[in-house]
Amino acid sequence: MFLIRQAVSDDAPTLLKLAKMVHFINLPADPDIINTKIARSRRSFAGRAESDKEREFMFVLEDTETGNIVGTSTFVAKISWPGHPHTFLQVTKREHYSEDLQTGQIHTTLQLGIDESGPSEIGGLILGPSYRGHKDKLGMQLSLIRFHFLGLHREWFSERILAEMMGPLTPDSRNLLWEYLGRRFINLSFVEADRFSQRSKEFITSLFPKGEVYVSLLPPEARNLLGRVGTETEPAKRLLERLGFKYKGQIDPFDAGPYLEANANDIELVTTTNQCKFAGTDVDITDMGFVSAHDQSGFRALRTEVSLSGNDLSVSKKAAEILKIEPGTSLGFTPLPKSKSAKGKK
């Protein structure tokens, strides 16, 4: 089975290896940043974050047979506030028409935007290559666990949820939109600029042009990146769209990947999450879902078969052992559809 739990200090070396596989602003391949994020995450899970600005949650996926960490995902409670903006490029269509020529054109423009309203953001989902395509849909588990957690702790998160989708990169980790646009105003490489934005966004708002930039002035290879995602990110994008996330014309100023967004109250996984009581083991299975325990030992969860009767929830003996729960324990539960193979079983 695969356990989803909060990250701990001993996970840092493995998380660094995972971060080196994919470029993510939420999980840069920097040991100091990763250790800082783990410490912040541990305080956040324990309810001891210094403020909502510090609240960040790192989940890891553990193969219980080997003890290996095979994936991770992140949920940031607040990504902006006054003086610390979330930055994006707004993609707009502008129509121009000449009466004399009796003809016109529609142009796409980009303009730097800032948001200090404090949305929450999901990101940093990485799954080890050998576990991709697994029958247990491990990447989906790492993505959906964040909505289970959101349903249990609505007070820690914003109503508005953003998802940053990674845009396509070249084999040497460059991005062509940044090379042809961003770097003309900010003399840093894509990786340098993205990493520096972990500490401050001031350089973006100070150096990037304030007016509209006409995309037609950029070469086709840069224009074609707007709102696109890399091949490996496409499944995650489709999953979020099925959950109700939508693209509203905002893209990342570094890699041109789209920002998707949704309201928490419109996400079914969030609204169907409830607290239940562990009633025991070895009962007839009726449902499938995420089951979680959250105590002084930390947060841990499984996607597993359950039996639900009113507010009483039962799981298999093996699941109970992995979750380290006793009868009467308060559990979080989010119902999930059973797989087709499971439905076909008697």
N, C-alpha and C positions, 0 to 999 in steps of 0.2 A: 504494500500500500504506500501511498505518498502523503506525507504530513505537511501541511502548510503551517508555518509558525513564524513568530517574530524573529528577526535577525539578532544574533548575539555576537559578542566580540570575537569568538573563535571562528566565525564565518568570514571574517575579513579577507583572508588570503583567497578563498574560493570566490568571493564576490569580486575581488580584483581581477581574477582570471575571467570571470563572466563579463565584466565591464570591458575587457580588452577585445572581446568578440564583436561588440556592437558599440557604435558611438552614440551615447545618450547624455543629454545635459543633466538628467536626473541621476545618472550613475556614471560619472566620469571615471576613467581608469587612473585614479590618483589615490594612493593608499591613505594619505592624510584626510582627504575629503571623505572617503568611504568610512574610515574610523569615526570621524566626526558625525557622519550621518547615522551610523549604528548607535552611537551614544545618545544622539537626539531622539532616535526612534525608541530606544529603551525607556527613556524618560516619558515619551509620549504614550506608549502602551501602558505605562504604570500610572498615567494620569498626573504626572509631575512636570509636564512641560512648563517652562517659565512663562510662556504666553502663547496665544493662538498662532503667533508668527513663527514660533519654534516647533509647532506640532507637525511631525513627519513620521510616517510609518513605513518600515521596510519589512516585507514578507519574504520568506525563503521557502522553497519546496525541497523537502528531504525525502529521499528514497529510504524507507524504513528497513529495507532488507540489507542495505549496505551502509547506511548512515551518511551517504554522500549528499551534498547540496547540489541540486541540478538546475535550479532556476530561481528567479527573484522578480519582485514587482514592488512598486512604490505608490504611496498615496500621500500627497502633501495637502494639509488642511487649509492653508492660505498662501497664495503665491504673490500677493501684492497688497500694499497698503499705502497711505499717503507718504510720498517721499521714496517709495520702493515700488515702482510701477511694473506691471506685466506689459511687455512690449510686443507688438505684432505689426504686420503690414496688412492694411486693408486693401483688398482687391475690388476695384470698382470699374464699371463699364461707363464710358463717356461717349455720347453720340455728337458728332459734328456734321453740320450740313451747310452747303453753299447754295444760296439762291441763284447766283449767277451761273454756276456750273450745273445746277439741278442734280447734284450728287452729294454723297456724304460718306462718312466712315464711322465705325464704332471702334474706339480705342480702349484697351485695358490699361488702368493706371494702378500704381502702388503708392500708398501713403502711410508713413509711420503713425501708429496709434498707440496710446497708452491706456491702461486700465488699472485703477487703484482701488477697485471695489472689493477685492479680496476673494475671488473664486477659489475653489479647491481644484487640484489637478491630479489626475492619475498619469503614471508614466513609468519608465525604467523597467519595462517587462523584458526579461531575457531568459531564454530556455536553452540549456546545453544542446548542441547539435545532435548528439546521439539519442536524445529524448524527444526530438521533434517527430511528429507523426505517430506518437504513442497512442495505443488504443484507449487510454484513459484521458485523452485530450488534456494534457498537462498545461499547455499554454493557455487554454481556456480557463482552467482552474485558477491559474495565477492571475488572470484578468478578473474573473468573476468574484474572487474572494474579497476584493476591495469593496464591492457593492454589498456583500454580506456584512462586512465590517461597518460600512456606512449606515446600513439599516439598524445596526445595534447601537451606534454612537452618533446619532444625528446632530447632537449638540456640539460636536467637535468639528463639524464641516459646514461649508457654505451650501446654500440651496443650489447654486450654479456650479456645475462640474465641468471642467475642461479636460480634454485629452490631446496632448501634443503628439502628432503622428510624424515619425521621422521621414524626411525627404530623401531622395536618392543621392548617394555619394559616389564619387569616383573610386576606383580601386585603391588609390593612395589617400583616401579620407579627405578629399576636397569636395566642395560643392560649387557648381558652376554659377548659380545665382550670386553666391557670395563673391566669387572671383570677379564677376562682371559688374556687380552693383555695390555690395557692402564694402569690399576692399578698396573701392575708389574713394571712399570717405573715411574708412577706419583701417589703418595700415597694420592689420594683424591677419595672420592666417585664419582659416575657418576654425581650426581646432583651438587656436589661441584665444580667439574672440569668444567662442562658445564657452570655454573654460573660465575666462575672466568674468563672464556674466554670472557665474556662480556667486561671485563676491559683490558685484555692483552692476547696475544697468545704466549708470550715469553716462558712461562713454557712448552708449547707443543714442540716448536722447540728446546729447550735446553735439555729436559729430554727424549723425545721420541727417540728410536733408529733410526739412519740415514740409515742403510742398509735394505735390503729386509728381511721380516719375512715370513717364509714358513707357510702357513695356515694349512698344514697337522700336524703341531705341536700343534695345538689348538684342544680342544675337539669338537665333532660334533655339540653340541648345539651352540657353538660360530661360527663355520665355516658356519653353515646354515643361519646365519643372514646377510651375506655379500650382500649388495645391495637390501635387502628386506625392505618392509615398514610394519607398523602396519596395522591392519584391518581397522581402521577408516581413515587411510591415503590413502588407495587404490583408492577410487573414485577420490580424488584430483590428484593422479598420472595418472590415466587413462585420466582425462580431459586435463592435460598438454601434455600428449603424443599425444592426438588428435590435439592439437594446434601446434605440431611440435617439442616439447621438446624431447631430446634424452639423454639416459644414456651413458656416455663415460668412464665408468670404474673408476669413482672417488666416494668415499664414505666418510661419516663423520667419523672422528677418534674417536668420542665418542660413537655413537650408530649404526654405520655401515649402516645407511640409505643412499640411492643413491642421488647424485647430478645430476639433470637433467639440460640441458642447451639448449638454442636456441638463434639465432640472431634476433634482433628486426625486421629487414627488412624481415624476413621470417615468421613473425606472422601476419596472415591476419587481425586479430582484430586491430592491430597497424596500418597497412598500409591503412585500410579503414576508419580510424577515421578522421573526418574533423570538421572545425568550420562552424556553420550555424547561421542564424538569426531567432529569434523567431517571427513568423508571426501572431500568434493568436491561438484561441481555437475553439473547436466544429466544426471540419471538418471531412470529410470522411477519415477513417484510411486506410493507404496503407502499412505501414511498422512497424517493431518492432526494438527497439534498446535502447542503453544507451543514455540518454540525461543528460547533466550536465551544471551547471552554476558555475562560479568561480569568486567571486568578494570580496569586503572588508569584507563581512559576512562569507567568507570561501567557501570551495568546497562542493557541494551537487549534487547528481545524482539519477536518477530513471531508472529502466528498464521499459519501457512503450511503448504503441502504439503511432505512430506518423503518420503525413502526410508530405511528403517531396516533394517539387516542386522546382527544381533547388537548390538554397542555402537557400530557405525559409522553415522553419520547424514549424509545428503546433502540439500541443498536446491537450489533454483534459483539461477542466477547472480545474478539481481536480489536475491533474499533475502540471499545472501551479501554482496553489496555494501552493502546497507542495514545489515546487522549488523556489517559490517567484520570479517569473520573469514577466516582462512587455514586450509588443511588442517592437521589436527592440533590445532586449537583445541578446548578443552574446552567443551562446550555443555550447557545444561540442556534437558530435553525432557519434555513432558507430552502424552500422546496425547489427542486429542479426536475426537469423532465427526464425520464429514464431513457437510456440509449435504446436503439431499435433492437439490438441483440438481447438486451435485458427484457424488453417487452415480449419477445418471442419465447422466453423461457416459461416453463410451467411451474 
